[in-house]
Amino acid sequence: MNNPKNINSNKQRQALRKQLRQQRNALDSHTQESHALGLEKQLGRSQLFKRSKRIALYLAADGEIDPGFLIESAWSSNKKVYLPVLSPFADRLYFAPYTENSKMKLNRYNIAEPDVHPGLWLKPQQLDLILMPLVGFDLAGNRLGMGGGYYDRSLNFKHFRKVSYRPYLIGLAHQLQHIKELPQQPHDVPLFMIATEQQLHICK
C-alpha cells in the first residue's frame, strides 16, 4: 500500500520540477552563456577542481547550466573528462571518456554519448569528481533531478560513505534553481557541493 506521505512528496517534486524547468528554459542565450562563464569562474578556480584528475560532466540540455567552459578548462589542464552513458545491461550510469575528437551516438533518450567500447567505461567509484545536472537544489545537499533516478541508483554506494570522500558529488545549477527546502526521498543521494554562476555552496 502506498504511503500517503510519499505520494504527497512525489506530487510536490513533480510540481517543482515543472516550475523550475520552465524558469531555466526561459533564460535567453546571452544569460545562459554568462551563467556558464560564471560557473567556470567559480568552480574552475577551486582547489577541488584543480586537484581532480578524472572528472565526469554532462552535455547541457533543457535549459541546464552549460559546463562547456569547465570541460575546456579540464582538457587544457590535461584532466580526463568523462560523460555519463546508459548501460544496456543495467539500469544505471557508467562514464565514458570524452575528448575533442570523440565520436558520439544518441542513446534511447536522444542524448549524445561517446561511442566507445564498454571496456573503456568507468564506474562512478573510479572518478575523482562527478559534476551532475539538476532541476532544483537546497543547501542541505538535496537534489531534484529529472525523475529517472539514474544518478541516485548509480551513486547508491555513497549512502555508506561520507560525502567528503571521492568521488565528490557536485550539482551544477543556475542560482534561480535554489529551493529553501526540497522534499526528500529515502533513495536521494546527498551532494557535497552546489556550484552556480554566483557561488559555491558547501552543503550542510
Number of C-alpha atoms within 10 A of each C-alpha: 3 6 8 9 8 14 11 12 15 16 12 13 21 14 10 19 20 12 14 19 18 13 14 20 14 12 15 10 11 9 11 20 16 13 22 24 19 19 27 22 17 16 21 18 12 12 9 12 19 14 11 17 15 20 24 25 23 23 17 13 11 10 20 21 26 25 23 18 17 21 25 16 17 20 15 9 11 11 18 17 23 24 24 28 23 18 14 10 6 9 12 17 22 21 26 24 21 22 15 8 7 12 12 13 13 12 14 9 7 8 16 17 23 22 15 15 8 12 7 11 20 20 14 21 16 13 20 19 24 24 22 22 24 21 26 28 25 20 19 18 24 25 27 25 19 16 13 9 14 16 19 20 15 18 20 15 12 19 13 7 10 11 18 11 12 17 22 23 24 26 26 29 28 27 18 13 22 18 17 10 13 20 17 15 12 6 12 19 22 22 26 22 23 29 21 25 22 14 14 17 17 14 16 12
